[in-house]
Amino acid sequence: MNPVNPRYGYGSGATSQTLFDEGLRKHMLRVYNYMAVGLVITGIVAFVVGSTPALYVPIFQSPLKWVVMLAPLAFVFFFSFRIQTMSASTAQMTFWAFCAVMGLSLASVFLVFTGTSIARTFFIAASMFGATSLYGYVTKRDLSKFGSFLMMGLIGVIIASVVNIFLGSSALQFAISVIGIVVFIGLTAWDTQNIKEQYSENFDQESSQKLAVFGALSLYLNFVNIFQLLLNFTGERE
């Protein structure tokens, strides 16, 4: 009689582990694919709006800019509260819509920074994100104990960013950028490990797809924030 492997829920042996690992790889690939498509949507929208005066002038030279800046936050809250009741197709379409709205919000970077510095920063952010996410995937170290500290750091960065909107302090902005990059790099590894551990081969197709969409959202937000914060250091202004 074969002993039961509690992780896989099957009889122990190479076959069950191979099947689990294969399913996990497919799941993670789906998460990264969703994230990549989301970034492409964001980049296209941001570039088109940022290079078209007929689009960016009515947005960024009017109170409408506040709506555009706050809309992504509203999407995140909507996702967090409604993901359990959404269908997989609705979750996916909402994610694409969120990425497009984020593109509107990020269009302003094309008005402030040169295209060369934006591209350079994107590749730096992608390298940092890729290395950190890979670490979160392969490490055997339990990163959950760092979660509370990272969340506190995130809340601190958000509060400090809001305060600095009114203060306009360059020193505070520098500190926010440094701390923010560290926090989001840590969150990338933590979220990657969480996505990996939440996977179950017993999930049906609907549940697996929703889990992949929500995982892609988490990693997408980490990448976008790393990119924006790095841009404060490496970006060359127009």
N, C-alpha and C positions, 0 to 999 in steps of 0.2 A: 504493500500500500504506500502510495506516494504521500509525503507530507504536504501540507497546504502552505503555499507561499502567501502571506497576508497582503503583500503589496499588489500582487497581480490577481489574486482571487481565483487562481487556477492551480492545478497540480504543479509541483515544482518541476523545473526542467528547462532546458535551453529553448524549447519551442515556445512556451508561454512568454518568456522574457523577450524573445525575438519578435513575437507578434506585438507585444506591448511597445517595444522600442520603435518598431516600424510605424505603429499608429501615432506615437508621440511625435516622431519626426514629421509625419504628414500634418499633424495639428500645428506644430510650430511653424512649418513652412506656410500654412494657410494664414497664420497670424502675421507673419512677416510680409506675405503677399498683400494682405489687406492694408497693412501699414504703408507699404511702398506705393500702392495705387492711391491711397489717401494723400501721400506727399506729392505725387504727380498732380493730382487735382488741385491741391493747394498751390503748388508752384505755378501752374498754368493760370489759375485765376489771379494770383498775385501779380504775375508778370503782365497779363493783359490789362488789368485795371491800373497798375502802376505806370504803364507806358501809354495810357490813353487819357489825355486831358478831359475829354468829354465824360469820362467815367469817374476819375478821381477828384476832379474839382468839385462836383456836387456833393461828394461824400466827405472829403477831408477838409473842405473849407466851409463847412456848415455843421450845425449840431448833430447831423446824422452820423458824424464820425464816432460819437459816443455809443450810438446804437450798434455800429459795426464792431467797436472795440469790446463791448460787453456781450454781444450775441454768442460768441463761442463759450463763454462761461455759462450762459443759460442752457446751451446744448449739453454741456457736461452734467449739469444738475438734472436735466431731463433724462439723460442716459442713466444716471445713477439710480434714479427713483423708478424708472419705467422698464429697465432692461429685462426684469423678470416676467413682465406681462406682455412684452413685445413678441411678435413672431420673428423668426430669423431673418426673413426678407425685409421686414420693417426696420429691424435693427441695422441691417446692412445699408439700406437706403438712407436712414438717418445719419449713419456714419459718413456716407458720401456727402450729404448735405452739410454736415458739420465741417468737413474738410474744405468745402467750397466757401463757407462763411469765414473760416479761418484764413483762407486765401484773400478775401476782402480785407480782413484785418491786417494781414501782413503786407498788403500792397504798398503801405507807406514806406517800407524799407527801400523800395526802388526809387522813392522820392528823396531819400536821405543819403543812401550809400551807393557807391559805384557798383556796376555790374560785376567787375572783376573781383572786388572784395567780397561781394555776396557769394559768388561761386566758390572762392577760396575758403570762406568760412563754412560753407555748406559741406565741403569735402572734409574739413577738419572735424566738424561736428559728426559727420557720418563715420569717420574713423574712430572717434572717441566712443560714440554710441555702439558701433559694431563690436569693439573690443570689450566694452563693459557688459553688453548683453551676452556675448559669448561666455564671459566669465560667470555670469549669473546662471547660464545654462549648464555649464560643465562642472562648476564647483560642488564639492561635497559638503562644504561648510553651510550651516544653517544661517541664512541671512535674516530670518524673521525677527531676531532679537534687535536688529538695527531699525526695524520698521517704525517703531514709535519715535525714535530720535529723528529719523528722516522726515516723518510727518510733522513733527514740531518745527523742524528746520524749514519745511515748506510753508507752514503757517506764518512763521516769522518773516520769511522772504516776501510773502504776499502782503502782510501788514506794513512792512517797511517800504514796499513798492508803492502802496497807496499813499502813505505819509509823504513819500518823496515827490509825488505828483504836485503837492502843494509847496514843499520846501525847495525843490529843484536843486538839491545839493549834489555836486559832482562826487564828493568824497563818499557820501552815503550810497550813491549809485554804483560806485566802484566796489564797495563792500557787498552790496546786494548781488552784483554780478559774480563776484568770486564765490561767495557762499552759495548762491543759486546754482552755479555750475557743479559744485561739489554735491549739493543735495540731489540734483537731477541725475547726475552720474550714479549716485548711490541708489536712487529710485529705479533706474534702468536695470541694474543688476537684481534688485529686490523683486521688481515686477516680473522680470523674466523667470526667476525661480518660482514665483507664485503661479505664473501661467503654466509652467511645466508641471508643478505639483497638483494643480487643479484638474489636469487632464485625467480622464478616465475612459478606458476603452468600452465601458458599459454604457456611456452616454449615447443617446440616439442622435441622428443626424441634425435635428433641430437644435438640441442643446449644445452639441459640439460647435455648430456654426455660430450660435450666439456667444459662446465662450470665446471663440476666436475673434469675433468682432470687438468684444469688450477688451480682450487682451491687446488687440491692435490699437484701440483707442488709448490705452494706458501708455504703451510704448511710443505711440505717435506724439502724445503730449510731452513726454520726456524729451524726445528728439527736438521738437519745435522749441521748447524752452532752452535747451542747450544751445541750439543755433542762435536764438535771439540774444542770449546772454553773451555768447562768444563774439557776436557781431559788435558788441560794445567795446571789445578789445581790438579785434582785428579789422573792423570795418573802416574803410576810407570814405569820408563824407564827400558828397558832391560839391 
